[in-house]
């Protein structure tokens, strides 16, 4: 099963960037670019709804570690909690599987100058 929601994730981070300060705006735009890159690849990365939402929660937690701004971190962690609720509502016992392309993009973001 393929996931095509990376483009909507990119749009979400573009939206957040509009009201962020200059430093956070730059990071948020980089996160958005990473998601757009994944959207173009169309990489399969989940096999069920529960796993899909759990993976999204894990991505939000990873992204939250990239920010120094407490408001950005808190917003991403709250989003992760919401995704975990959706994963639990699926009635499945999800097993997380990291997407290698996303991990590589996040690693590149953490190395880039702020």
N, C-alpha and C positions, 0 to 999 in steps of 0.2 A: 504494500500500500504506500502511495506517495503522499507527501505533505506539501501543500502549496501555500501555506500560511506565512511563509517567511516574508513575503512582500507586505502583508498586513503588519507583521512585527516591525519591519523597517519603517512603515508609515507611522506606527505608534511612537517610535523613538524620535522621528522627525517632529512629531507634534509636541512631545515633551521638550525637545530642544528649543522650540520657539520661545518658551518662557524661562529658560535656564540662563545662568550667567555665562559669560564668554568661555571660560575654561570648561565648564560642564557641557556647554553647547557643542564645543569641538569634539569632546568624547562621545556625546550622544550621536552626533552625525557619523562618527567612525563606527559606532555600534550599528547604526542604521545601514551603513555601507556594507558591513559584514553580513547582515541579514539579506540585503539585496543580492549580494554575491551568491549566497546559498539558494536564494529563490531562482536564480538563473540556472543553477546546476540541477535543480529538481531532485536532489538526493533523497532516496528513501531512508527514513530513520525511525519509523515506528511501526508497530504491528497491531496495535489495539488502541482504543480510546483512552483507557487507563494509562497506558504507557505514553501515549501522546501528551496527556496533561502532566504526567510526572516528569517527562523530559523538558517540557516548558518550564516547570517549576525549577528544575535543576539549572536550566539556562539562566533564569532570572537570578538565582542565587550566585551563579558564576559572575554574571554581569555586575551584581551589586558589589562584588569585591573589587571591581575596577574603579569605583568612585570613592572620592574622599568626602564629598558633600553628603552629610547625613540625610538630608531630605531625599536625594536621589536613591541612596541605599535603602532607606525605609520604604519608599514607593515600590522598588523592585522586590523587596522582601515581602511586602503585603501582596503584591501580585503573585509571588510564588506560593504564598499560603492559599490564595484563591484557587490557583491551579491544582494544588494538592487536594482541596475540597472536591473539585471536579473529578480528579482521579479516583478519589474514594467513592464518589457517587456512581462511578461506572460499574461498581460491584466486582471489579477485578483486583487481583493482587499484582500490581505492576512491578516489573523488574527493570530498573533503569539501565539504559544503554546509551552511552555518550556518542554523539555524532562527531566523528573525527574532524570533519571540515569546520564545524562550529568551534571546536576546541582549538584548532589551528588559528582560526580568525581571532579568537579571544586572546590567544597567546601573543599574536602579532600586535593587537591593540595594547596589551600591557607593556610591550617593549617600545611603543611609539612615544615620542616626547609629548608631554601634556600641553 
